[in-house]
Amino acid sequence: MKKALLSIFTLLLPFLSFTQEATEKGIDQIIDERFGDATGWFVSAVFYQIPFSENVRVFWVLFPLILGALYFTIYFKFINFRGFSTSLNIVRGRYDDLEGREDHKVEIQKSEFTNDEDNPDTIRVEGHEGEVSHFQALTAALSATVGLGNIAGVAIAVSIGGAGATFWMIVAGFLGMASKFVECTLGVKYRDIEDDGTVYGGPMYYLTKGLKSKGLGGLGKVLAVLFAIFVIGGSFGGGNMFQVNQAFQLVENITGGENSILHGNGWAFGLVMSVLVGIVIIGGIKKIAKVTDKIVPFMVVIYVAAALYVIFSNLNMVGDAFVQIFNGAFNPEGIAGGVVGVLVQGFRRAAFSNEAGIGSSSIAHSAVKTKYAASEGMVALLEPFIDTVIVCTMTALVLIITGNVTAENATLNDTQAILLTSGAFESAISWFPYVLAVAVVLFAFSTMISWSYYGFQGWSYLFGRTKKAEYIYKTLFCIFVIIGAAASLGSVIGFSDAMIFAMMVPNMVGLVILAPRVKEELNKYMKAIKDRT
């Protein structure tokens, strides 16, 4: 009897210990700590910082992103600059007539869809139809990148690196345009299209099929599986829980903080967001694109308009702001690490904002209606320009003009950084914090629905394209929306962010190896444009 009681007590002891600890700390905090202990090694590996000096440490993931972007810029002869006007014309629909030309239909059938690199089951329909327009594909991808990084990330960058960090953010944005061009061209070239028109694309497919065509099929499959795992994890965390969590905290702050009716009721906010997200994502990329092509332009216009109002209200200070940006980039004073420290902050925040080289955007762009892969690559290069060069620069100018670039803010977290940006706008537009709160919720919402599509593509690659697999993923995604709003899951979100940047490793390997195929696609498309006239 004593032995039986002792055995029962031994079994119950961990549970009793957990219950006592939960009473003291809270269940979500305990889960967060336990999860952090289990996954800390992975987060530390992805975000390992290389010491450059006593005051400067650089995330190693920045090196392949920056060097890759620089390589693609040179390899494609500065496509990010010379192709800019062509990109705008594609979005405007100027070259849409190329898609229907009979001579090009024959050429494509013979040269592109009869080789080993394509799935035989999709040869009949591949390239014939996509699911969304060039503009919708662009807005769907932008909805995943334009968001909290443009608001909070910029505030953190200029707080730590000073005004000069803005200059390097702009440089990183221009370089990132080349990476986006490469990965999104490949996303269209190697996509799969089912008989019903459903598109499956992204790094999973160009790593598998593209590397197989280079005689590296085994490596391609391994890299594709790794990418699929990382994108699923990233979709649940950084593309979901983090977004709704930050949106809720800002709304709670705007409505009274601890005195807000929402205080302690994050689950209710999450439930509403979950229902709205579920309604959209059930319809797939077509429904997502129809939402994002309305929300994203609206968000960007409202945000940029407010920034321009602040800038023009202080027009006499704009010249000095640009002097601070340029001088701060090359002759920073009082910034830890000097020029290198400023450069690191600028490139780091730009990379975190536009995700160029990560591979995620190619999933959305692969669903475009086109027969020319390079046409969508050209459209995609506009993404870092809008996200980083325009929106991030606007935020930085507002912060600099309103005097919110101080070393006192160097330890801000994302939520505090959003409030700093909100305060900067409030100094010129008293009611803007409320508008910003709405904008942040829309930013978070659009990011979540786009990342749900990214994660689903990885999920379907691993578990099949059945309706059962689809509904399981989308149900889990909606559940994580509620969890993200209700809980403080720092370690979970940190792990998910690490998974997003881990996507860069297999993706960048594929981009470098397959760059010659992208050049072939670019030459083919530019020839079609030339022959058109």
N, C-alpha and C positions, 0 to 999 in steps of 0.2 A: 504493500500500500504506500509506504513511504517512497519507494522507488518510483511508483507511478506518479505521485504528487510532485516529486522532484523533476521528473521528465516533463510534466505539464508546465511546471514553473519555468523550466529551462526554455521551453518553446515559447512561452508567453513573455519572457523577459525582454527580448528585442522589441516586441510590440508595446509593452508597458513603457520601455525607455523612449520609444518613438512618440508615444502619446504625451509623455511628460515634456519632451523636447518641443512637441508641436504646441503645447499650451504656452510655453515660454516664448517661442519664436514665431509660430505660425507655420502651417503646413507648406505653403508655397515657398517660404524661405528655406525650410529644411530640404524640400525637393530640389530647390535651386542649388544648395550647398552640396548635396549628394551627387547631383548631376555634374556639377563643376568638378568635383573630385574625380569622377569617372572619365570625363572628357577633356580635362585640363591639358593633357599632353598634346592632344590634337590641335587645340586652340593655340597653344604655345608654339607648336611647330609651324603652323600657317602664319602666325603673326610674330614670328621670331624677329627680333630687332638686331641689326648688325651695328655695333658701335663704331662710329666714325671719329668721334672725339669725345671729350669729357661731357660735352653738352648735347651731342647729336647722336641719335640712334635711328636707324632707317629700317623699315619693314622690308624684308628681302623680296616680298611679292611685288614691290614696286619696280625692281630691276627688270624682270622679264617683261612687265607691262610697258615700261618706258622704252627699253631697248628694242622690243618688238615693234612698237609704234614708230620709232625712229627708222628702223630697218624697212618697214613697209612704206613709209613716206618716201624714202630714197629709191627703193626697188620699183615703185610704181610712179616714179618721176613726179612726185609732189601732186598726186591725184587729189589730195585734200584741198588744194588751192586751184589747180587748173580745171578740175572737174566740178567746181562749185556751181557755176552758171548752168551747166548741163543738168545737174541734180535738181535745181529749182525748176527747170523746164520739164523734167520728168514728172515731178509732183504736180505741176500745172496741167499735165496731160498733153503736152505738145507732141510727144512721140508715141502716143497711144496707137496711132494708125499702123505702126510697125508690127503690132501683135497680130494683125489680120492679113498681112501680105502673103499671098500664095507662094511666091518664090522662096520666102524665108521658111514657110512651113515645110516645103520639100527639103530644103537644106538641113533643117533641124532634125527631121525624121531620119535622114541618112547619116548625119554626122554625130548626133548626140545620144540618141536613145536606142542604139543597137550594140552597145559594148558591155563588157563584163562589169563595169562599175555601177550599172543600174540594176535595180530589182526587176527581173523579167515580168513579174506580175503587174508592174506599173508602167511598162513601156507604152502601152496603148494610150494611157491618159496623161502620163507625166508631161508637164509643161503645157498641156492644153488648157487647163483651168487651175486657178488657185481659189482662194476663198475671199480675199479682201483686195481693195485697191492699194495703190502705192501710198496714198495719203493715209488710209486707215492703218496700214502696216506701220507707217512711221509713227502715228499717234499711239498705237498700241505699245510699241517699243518705248516711246517717250514717257508713257504713263508709268512705266516701271522704273525709269531713271530720274525723271523730274519729280522731286519730292523733298523729303526732309534733308537730304544731303545738300540741296541748294539753299536751304534756309539755315539749318543748324550747322552743317558742315563748314559753310563759308565763315560763319561767325567764329567757329573754333579756329579755323585756319588763320584769319586775320588777327585773332586775339593772341595766338602763340607766335605766328610768323610776321606779324605786322602787316602794313599795307602792301609791302613787296610780295607777299604770298599771292596776291591777286594776279600779278604779272605771270608767275609760274603756273597758276591755274589756267590762264588763257593759253599759254604755250602748250601745256598738257592737253587742253581741249583740242587744239589744232592737230597735234600729233595723233590723238586718239581717233580722229576722223579716218585716218588711214587704216587703223585696226578694224574699225567698224565696217569699212568698205570690204575688207578681205573676208571677214567671218560671215557677213550677210550675203555676199556673193556665193560663197560656198554653201550656205544654208539653202539657197534656192536651187543651186546646181545639183545637189545630192539629195534633195527631198524625196519622200515617197508620197504619192497621191492615190488614195483608194478610188474604187469605181464610183463611189457616191460623191467624190470630190473632196473628201476630208484629207487635209494635209498633215503629214508627220515630217517634221524637219528639225534642224538644229545640229549642234556638234555631234550628237550621238550618231547621226547618219553620215555626215561628211567624214567623221573619223573612221567609221566602219567601211563605207564604200570607197571613199577617197584614198585612204591608205592601202586598201586592198588593191586598187588599181596601180599602186606604186610597189606592189609586192610585199606590203607590210600588213597583211590582213590580221595576223595574230596580235600585233601591237595595236592596231586600230580597234579591235574588239575590246581589249583590256582598257584602253583609254576611254572608249565609249561607255563602258559599264561604270567606270569610275566617275565620269562626268554625270551620268544619269543619277547615280547615288547622291552626288554632291548637290545637284540641282533640286532634287526632291527635298533634301534637308534644308537647303536654302529657301525653298518656297514656303515651308512650314514656319520657319523662324524669321529670318531677315526680311522676307517678302510678305510676311503675314503678321506674326505675333508682335514683332518690333513696331510695325507700322501702326497697328490698331492701339498698341500700348501707348505710343507717343502721342497719337491723336487724342486719346482719352485724357491723358494727363494735361494737355493744353486746354481742352474743353473744360475739364474740371477746374483748372486755374482761372479761366476766363469767367466761369459762373460762380466763383466765390471760394475756390480752394477747399479748405477743410469744412467750410460752411456751405459748400455746394450741395444741392440735392443729390448730385451724382456721387458724392464722396462715399467710398465703400461699396458702391454699386456698379463697379466696372463691368460686371457680368451683364447688366441690363444694356449698357452701351454696346458691349460686344455682341449681345444677342440681336440687336437691331442691325448692326453692321453685318453680322453673319447671314441674316435673312436677305439683306440687300445684295451681298456678295453672291449668295447661293442662286438668287433669281437670275443674275447675269451669267455666271459661269456655267450654268446648266446648258445654256445655248451655245457654248463653244466659242471659237475665235470670232465667228461672224457677229455674235451678240456682243462679245467683248469689244470688238472693233467699232461697232455702232455706238457703244457708250463712250469709248475713249476718244473717238473722233469729234465728239461734242465737248466732253469734259476737259481734255487736255488743252485745246486752243483757248477755251474759256479761262482756265486756271492761269495759263501763261500770260494771256492778255491782261487779266486783272492784276496779276502780280507785277508784271513789267510796267503797266500803266501807273500803279502806285509808286513804284521805284522812280519812274520818270518824273512824277509829280514832286517827289522829294528832291530829286536832282535839280529840276528846273526852279523849284522854290529857293534853292541855294546855289543858283547858277554861278555866282561870284566865287564859290568855293570849289567848283569842279576842276578848274585848272590846277589848283593846289593839290587836290586829291590825286590827280594823275601824276603830279610831280612826286608825291609821297609814294605812289605805287612804283614808279620807275626807280627812284633813288633807293627805296626800300628793298628792291630786288637785287641791287648790286652793291649798295653801300648801307646796309642796315645798321642801325645804332641801337644798342641795348637788347638785341635779339640773341638768345642763346644759340650758339653754333654759327653765327654770322650768315654769310650768303648761303652756305650749305643748309643751314637750319631753315631759312626762309624757303629755299627751293624745295626741300623735303615736304614742308607743310603744304605748299601750293600743289605739288604733284600728287601728294597723298590724297588730299581732299578732292581733287579733280578725278582721280582714279576711282575713289569711293562713290563719286557722284554719277559719272557717265558709264561706268562698267565696260569701257572699251577694252577688248582683249579677254573679257570674262567668258564671252560666248552666248550669254543669255539672250541678247537682242536678236540674234540670228534665228531663234525659234519663232519669234513673232514675225520677222521679215520673211521667213520661208513660206508663209501662207499667202503671199501676194499673187495676184493674177498676172503672170508674165511668162514669156518664153525665153527671155534673156536674163540670165542670172545676174549679170553685171548691172543691169538697170536698177535692180533693188539694192545692190551694193552701193551704187551712186546715191540713191535716196538715203540710205542708212548713214552715209558720212555727214549728213546734215544734223544727225542726232546729237553728237558731242558739241557741235557748234551752238545749237539751241540751248542744250542743257548746261554747258559749262561756259562757253564764250559769252553768251548773252545773259542767261538767268543768273549764273553765279557772279558774273561781273557786276550786274545791277545790284545784287545784294551787297557785295563788297563796297561799292560806291556809296550806298546808303549808310552803311556802318561807318565808313571813313568820314563822310561829310558830317554825320551827326555826332562824331567824337566817341564812337563805341569801340575803338581799337586801343585797348589798354592791356597792360601785362596783368592787371588784377583779374581779368577774365580768362586767363590762360588755363585754368583748371576746370572749365565748364564741361558739364556733360551735355548730351543732346537736348534734353528737355530745357535745361537752363539756357542753352544757346538759342533755342527757339524763342524763349522769352526775351533774350537780349535783342534779337532781331525785331521782335514784336515791339519792344520799347523804342528802338531806333525809328521805326515807322511811326509810332505813336507821337513822337516828338514833333512830327510835321503833320500827321493826320490823326487827330485824337480818337476817332472811332475805328481806325484800321485794325487794331488787335482783334476785333470781332470778325472782321472780314478775313484776317489771316487765320483765325481759328477755323472758319468755314473752309478756307483754301487748304489748310493742313488736313482736314478730314477728307476732302476730295482728293488731295494728293495721296493720302493713305489708301483710300478706297480704290483709286485707279491703279495704284501699285499692286494692291492685293489681287485684283482681278487679272492683271497681266501676269503676275508671278504664279497664279493658280494654273494658268495655261502652260507656263514654263515647267512647273513641277509635274503637271499631268503628262506632258510629252516625255519626260524622263520616266515616269511611272509606267506609261504604256509601252515604252521601249523595253523595260525590265519584265513587266507582268502581262503584256499582251494588250491587244486593242479591243477587248470585249467590253460590252456595256457594264458588266458586273465590276470589272476592274476600274472603269471610269467612275461609276457611282461610289465605289469604296473610297477612291482618292478624294473626290469632291466633297463627300460627307466628312471625311477626316479634316479636310482643309477648313470647312465651315466650323467644325468643333474647335479647331485651333484658334479661330478668330475670337471666340468667347474666352478661351483660356488666356490668350494674349492680353485682352482688355482687363481681365479680372485679377491676374497674378503678377507678382514681381519676379520675373524669371530671367535675371541677368545672365546667368551661366548658359541657359538654354539659348538665349538670343546671341550671346557671344559665340557659342558653338556653331549656330546656324550662319552667322556672318563669316565665320572661318570656312564653312563649307562653300559659301558663295565665292570666296577668293581662292579656294582650292580648285574650283572649276577652271581657273586660269591655267593650271599646269597641263592637263591633257589637251585643253583647247589650243594653247599657244604652240604646243608641239605640232599639232595638226596644221595650224595656220602657216607655219614656216615651211613645212614639207610640201604643202599644197599651193603655195604662192604662185608657182608657174601655171597651174590650172586656172587660177584667177586672172592671170595676165592674158591667157587665151580667151577667156570669156569677155574681158574688157576690150580686147582688139576686135572681137567679133561684133560686139555691140556698137562700138564706135564706127566700124565699117558700115553697119546697117544704117546708122544715122547719116553718114556721109553719102551713101548710095541713095538715100531717101530724097535728097535735094536734086 
